[in-house]
Amino acid sequence: MSKIKARKGAPYARILGVGGYRPTRVVPNEVILETIDSSDEWIRSRSGIETRHWANDEETVAAMSIEASGKAIAAAGISAEQIGAVVVSTVSHFSQTPAVATEIADKLGTDKAAAFDISAGCAGFGYGLTLAKGMVVEGSAEYVLVIGVERLSDLTDLEDRATAFLFGDGAGAVVVGPSDEPHIGPTVWGSEGDKSETIKQTVPWDRFRAGDLSELPLDSAGNVKFPAITQEGQAVFRWAVFEMAKVAQQALDAAGVTSDDLDVFIPHQANVRIIDSMVKTLKLPEHVTVARDIRTTGNTSAASIPLAMERLLATGEAKSGDTALVIGFGAGLVYAATVVTLP
């Protein structure tokens, strides 16, 4: 017989509030075209992207997260002191330790909330949401702040024609708290590490520590390039379109809903062609609102789903209480999908 006493939390969990932050600088495709041989028409047709936001020196990963989190906490109707845990998903916080989540928790004014970072690429928000739901139901935290934040402009090779136009910066946050009814469905998640080479960092950090720069990539001026994100576009596109539609359907099935029950579809904002193909494969009805925030925000990795959610609610394209299918997928390769009720 176990001597350990179990802690009991809420029966269920739900998203109580969402907030977003987009950097002040808006970067049109014309700026990207200064360093790659392409055209505005080609970028729009291949990705759907017209503009993206790039952070300035003051808009750090922590600063953007704090702005987005303040909005989410206010929308949830609670105080920062009530936050029991802070989960930050990011790949662009360049200090290996401590976790940026601890700085965010402190500056928000939490009461020594548990705080940690996770790295799950573009699926990071879904991973964080799943962890938060577990904490609320298990009882280790009554309210959990989940943040997806990126400064991908720091990891963009502006001379790489395949990726220079893709990435943007920003932060999105949600507060997850107790509920008497299920408002976050089961998560369908996983990884396919055999495809890890399809999206990766160009050069690992330890290559710089070794001091041998002879084989590192150089820019047009002959300088060593800072590590950047690179990808095999066609392989990623095929995987996302065909395999992620299956995962999305599994999430619907796990939640006990059909596409007809949906009000909103919020996929990771990777590429508008991927989004449109998934809509077609899933046979989503015309009444379902589809997030296409990528047009003006670009691919913000872990931040893309909460940013798109925030914008849909702010513009009135979606409303509180709507049923939404969310799915993130990216480097790893990893994925996570679930059905939620919008706050």
N, C-alpha and C positions, 0 to 999 in steps of 0.2 A: 504494500500500500504506500503510495507516494505521500510524503510529508509536505509537499509544495502546495501552497494555496494559490488558486487561479484568481486572476483579477478579471472582473466582468465590466465591459464597457457598454456602449450603446448597442441596441439591436441591429442597427444599420448605420450607414454613413451617406452623406450627400455633399455636393459642392454648394457652399453657402454664398460665395462671392468671388468675383473675378476682377482682375485689374491688369492693365497693360501699360508699357512704356515703349515708345518709338523715338529714337534719337532725332534731334532737331534737323540735322542735315539730310536733305533728300537728294539722292544721286540718280539722275536720269541715265538712260542707256548711252547717251552721247558722251558722257564722261568715261564710261567703260570702253568705248570705241577709240579712245585716244591711245590705248595700249594693245589692242587686238585688231586683227583684220576681220571685220564682220560688218553687220549693219543692224540698225534698229529693227527693221522688218524681220531679219533672221532671228534675233534674240526673242522678239515677241512671239514669233511663230513656233519656235522650239521650246520656249519655257513659259510664255505668257507674261513675263516680267516687263514692266514699263519703267518702274523706279524701285529703289530700295533705300533704306536708311542706314547711314554709317555713323558710328559714334565718334565724338570728339574726345579729347584727353580727359575731360571731367566726367564723361559718361562711361564710367567703368562698369565692370560686371556687377560689382556691389551696388554702385549708385543707381543703375537702371533697375536692379532687383528691388531696392528699397522703395523706389517710386511706384513700381507696379504693385508691390506688396501692400503699401499704404492704401492704395485704392481698393485692393481686394479685401483687406481687413475692414475698411469702412463700409464696403458693400455688404459684408457679412454681418454687420451690426455688432461686432465684438470689439474688445480692446486688445492691444498687442500683448498685454500681460496674460491674456487667456490662451495664447498660443503655446502649446506644449512641445511642439517639434517643428523644425524648419528643414525641409528637404530641397536641395538645389540641384537641378540637372544642368550640367554645362560641360563643354569640352574646351572652352576658351578662357578659363581662369588659369593664368600661367604660373601661379604660385602652387607648387606641389603640396605644400602644407604650411599653415593650417587651412582647413576647408573655408571657402568664402562664406559658407552658411553661418559660421560662428560670428563673423563680423556683421552680417545682415541681422541675425537674431539680436545682437547687442544694440545696434544702432536703431532698430525698430522699437526697442524698449521692452522686449520680452523678459519674463522672469526666469532667466537661466534655462531657456528652452533647449532641449536636445537639438543638435544641428549637425548636418553632414551633407556632403556632396555625393552625387552619383554620376557615372559616365555611361550613358546608354544612347549617345548620339541623338538622332531624330526621333527615337522612341522614348527618350528620357522622360517626357512629361507623363506618358502612360505608366512607366515604371514607378515614378514618384507618386502618382495618383493611387496606384495599387498598394504601395507601402503605407500611404496615409490612411486609406480605408482600413487596412489591417490594424493600424495603431488605434484608430477610433473605436473599432469594434472590440479589440482586445482590451482596451482600457488604459493603454500606456500614455495616451494623450487625448484630451477632449477635443481639441482643435489643432489641426496640422496645416501649416503653410507649405504649399508646393510651388516651387518656382522653376520655370524654364527660362534660361537666359543665355544669350550668346553675343560675342563680339567677333563674328566670323570674318569681318573685314581684316582682322589681324592675321587670319589664316587663309587669305585669298591670294593666289598668284595672279596678279593683274595682267600677266603676259600669257596666261594659259587660256587659249581660246575656248576650251571646253567647260571651264568653270568660272572664269573671271566675272561673268555677268550674274551668277547664280545667287551669291550669298549676301545677306543683310544682317543687321544688328537689332537687338531689342530684348525685352523681357516681358514675360507673362506670368501671372501668379493666380492661384486659387486658394481659398480657405476651405478645407474639408472638416466637417463636424458631424455631430450625432443626428440621427433621424429615426423616426418610428416606422418608416417604410423604406424599402430598398430603392435607392435613387442612383446607385452606382452598381452596374451589373458585374458579373464575373469577368475577369480579365483573361483574354486569350493572348498569350505571349510566348516568346521563344527566341532562339538564335540559330543561325546557320554559319558557324565559324569557318566552314570550308569555302565560304565566299568572302572572307575577310579582306582579300586583296582588291575587291571591287570598289571600296571606298576606304581611303586610308590617308594618313599623314605622309607627305612625301619623304621626309627624312626624320628618323627617330632622334630624340634629344641627345642620346648618348653619343651620337656621331660627332656632335660639337664638343663634348667633353673629351673625346679621344684626341682632339687637336688635329686630326688629319682631315683637312678641308679639300684635298686634291680631287676627290670624286664627287663633291657636292655640286648640285646644280647652280649655275650662274645666271644672272639676269643680263639684259642686253648691254649693260654698262660694264660687265665683267665682275660684278660683286656677287658674293655668295648669297643665295636666296634664303630667306627665312622659311622654315617649314610651312607648308600649306596643305590644304585638303585637296586631294585629287580623286578622280573616280573614273570607272569604265562606264561611260554613259549608257551605251546600248544594253549592256548586261544588267545594269541597275534598273533601267526602264522595263525590260522584259520581266524581271523578278517582281518589281513593284506591281505591274499591271496584272500579271497572271496569278502570282502567289498571294499577294496581299488582298486581293478581292476574295480569295478563299478564306483568309483569316478574318476579314470583316464579316463574312457570312457566318463563320463559326461564332463570332461575338454576338451576332443577332440571335442565333440559335440558343446560345448559352443564357442569354437574357430572357428568352421566351418571347421575343418580339419578331415581327416580320418587317420587311421594307415598307409595307403599307402603314405600319404603326409609327414610323419615323416622321419627325418634323424637320430635322436638320442632319446634315452630314458634314463632319469636320475632319477631313483627312490631313495628315502632315502636308504642309505646303511646299512640296518638292518641285513640282512641275505641273502646269495646267493640263498638259496632255495626259499625264498620269491620272490626275483627278478626273478628267472627262472620261477616260477609259474605264476607270473603276466604277463611275456612275452607270456607264453602259453595261458593264459586266454584271453589276449587282441588280440591274434593272430597277433602279430607284424611280418611284413615281414622280411626276412633274411637280407635285405639291411639296416635295422635299427641298428645302433650301440648302444649297451647296456652298461651302466656304471657298472663295477664290481670292483670299487675302494676298496671295503671292504676287498679284499684279502690281501692287504698290508697296509691298513689304519685302519681297524676295524670299529666299529660303533662309529661315532663321533657326533651323534645326529644332532643338528642344523647346524653343519659345514659340514655334509656329502655331501649335494647336491652341494654347491659351490666348495668344494674340488674336487669332482668327475668331475665337469664341467671344472675346471681349468686343471686337468690332461688330460682329453680327448683332449682339445685344444692344450696343450703343446706337446702331443705325436703325434698329427696329426690324431688321430682316429676320431676327429670331426673338423670341420672348421667353420670359421666365416661365418655367414649367414645361417647356418643349422637351421632347425626347430626342436625344442626339446620339448618333454613332460617331465615335472618335477612334482614329487609328494612326499610330505613328510607326515609322519604319526607316531604317537607315544603317549607318556604319556598324559593322559587326560580323555579319549582318544581323540586326535585331529588329523585333517588332512587338507591338502591344496594342490591343484593341479592346474596347469596352463600350457599353451603352450607358449614358448618363442622362439625368434630368438637369436641364440648364438652370442656373441660379436666378 
